[in-house]
């Protein structure tokens, strides 16, 4: 790496939070570029060349341009913390678990949570949305609780990029998934105490 990674975002607590947290855990230099959507900074020709959808986060790492937070974290962990925050490919079982949780965090968990920001335009719509999130959270507990009852991190090998991805998403469903649920409460306390997460304001 010849220069710091460029990280494009809107704010600390958007989907760039997990990318920034991972970079801090790995001590990889980066530069924040905060874009103002209301000023059209996500819709300029220059930014659209980096991310045709005009969304965040996006990173530029040398000649690598990448968007989608999970893809970014998978790439960064493999490139800069392979065998530490990203299990090695030859550890087939552990790598499979790691990939599962990385995908679960955005493909299952965040996909449900996102509804609370888009399907709440009327009281009736809000009621349906919150009922749906509450119901889905019970399914999420079926896979998360057994793991976090027996170990501190989502992988038996210890802290990894999968924890960053998961813990950054979970707060969106805190009242349904974490509150009154000891395994998740303890897990989130551990994640919130990590110096790198505190430094980049993931949970503020």
N, C-alpha and C positions, 0 to 999 in steps of 0.2 A: 504494500500500500504506500503510494507516494504522497498522497494528500488526504486530509480528513474526508470522511464520507459526508456527502451532502444529504441532509434529511429535510424533506419538505412536509410541512404540517400546517394545521390551523391553530392548534393550541396544545398545551401539555397533556390535556385529558381527552384528546381524540384518539383514534386508532394508532397514532404514532407513539403512544405511551409505551407500548410493549417493545417497540423497536428501540426507543431511547433507553429504556431500562436494560435491554439486552446489551446494547453498546457499552453502557456503563459497567455492567457486570464483567465484560470482556476487556475493559480498559482500551477500547478502540476509539481513536479520535474521530469526532464528527462535528459538523456545523449545522445548527438549526436554521432553517429558513421558514419563518412563519408567514403564511399567506393570508391575506384578508379577502374572504369571499365576497363581502359586500362591496369591496372596491374593484372587483373583477380580476383579482390577481391569480385566481385559479383557472381563468378562462383566456389567458393571454396566449398568443401563438407559441411563445417560447415554452410556457409550461405545458401546453397541450402536446408538444413534441415529446415531453417526458412522460406524460400520462394523458392519453387521448380522452379519457373520461373527465378530466379536470377534477380529480378527487385526490385525497391524501390518505395514507402517507405514500410518498415516493422517495426512493433513494437513488443517488448516483455514486457509484463506487468505481472510480476509474472509467472503464468503458462499459460497465454494467449499469443499466438503468432498470429499476424494478419497482413495481407497485404491488398491492395486496399485502397486508400486514403479515399474514402467515407465510407467504412465499418469501418475503423479505427476511423474516426471522429464521426460516429454514436455511436460507442461503447464508446469512451472516454467521449463524452458529456453526455450520459446516465449514465455512471458510476460515473463521477466526477462533473457533473453540472446539474443533473436531476432537472427539474422544473425551471431552470434558463436559461442556454444556450440550453437546450433540453426540449421542452414542455412535460408535463406529459401525460401519456397514457389516463388518464380519461378526458382530454380536447381533445375530439376526433377530432373536427374540426381543431383546431390549430395544433394538432399532424399530421393530414393528410396533411395540408399545408406545414408543416416543412419537412415531408418525401418527398413530391413532389419536393420541391426546392433542397433538398439534391441530389435527383436522377437526376433531370433536369440538374444540374450543370455539372455532369460528363457524364450522359447518352445521353443528347442532345447537350448541349453547348460545352463541352470539346471534345466530339467525332468529332464535326465539326472542331474545332480549330486545333486538332491534325493533320489534313490533311496538314496543312501548314508546318509541320515539316517532312512529309513523302512523299508528292506528289508534289515536286518542283525540280525534277532532271533535267528538261529541260525547256526552256522558254515556250514551248507550254503547258507542264504539269502545270507549275506555273500559267499560264494565266487561265486555266480551274479551278484550285484549288481556286485561289483568287476570281474568279467569283462566284464559288459555296459558299464560305464563306460569301461573300457580300450578296448574295441572302438569305442565311439561317439567316443571322443576322437580316434581315428585319422581318423574322418570330419571332425571339427571342424578338425583340422590341415589338411585338404585345402582348406578355405576361408580359414582364418586365416593360415597360413604364407605363401602367395603374396603376400598384401597386406602383411604385416609384414616381409617380406624386402626390400621396395622402398620402404617409407615408415615414418616413426616412429609414426604414429597410424593408426587404423582408417579415417579419411577422408583423402583426399589434401589436403584444405584445412587440416588440422591438428587440434589437440586439440578435442574436442567432448564433449557429454553422452553420446554413444555410447561413448566411451572409458571414461567413468565407469561406465556400466552394465556394459560388458564386463569391465573390470578388477576390478570388485567381485565378479563371479561366478567368474571364472577360478580363484582360489585353491582353490575346492572340489574341483577336479580337478587340483591342482598336480602330483602324482606322475605322472599319466598324460598331461597336456597340456603342462606347462611344463618339468619336469625333463628335462634332456638335449635340449631343443629350443631352439636358439639364438634363433630369431626371437621366440618367446614369452618366453624368459628376458630378452632385452634390453627387450622391450616392458614387461614387468612391473617391471623395474628403473626404467624411466622413470616409470611410474605411481606406484610406491611412493615416489619422490623428490619428488613434488609436495607443496608445503607444505600445501595444503588437506587432502590425504589424511592427511598426518602429523598435522595438528592434530586431526582427528576420529577418529583411531585406526582407520582402515579396515582396515589390514593387520596389526594387532597380534594 
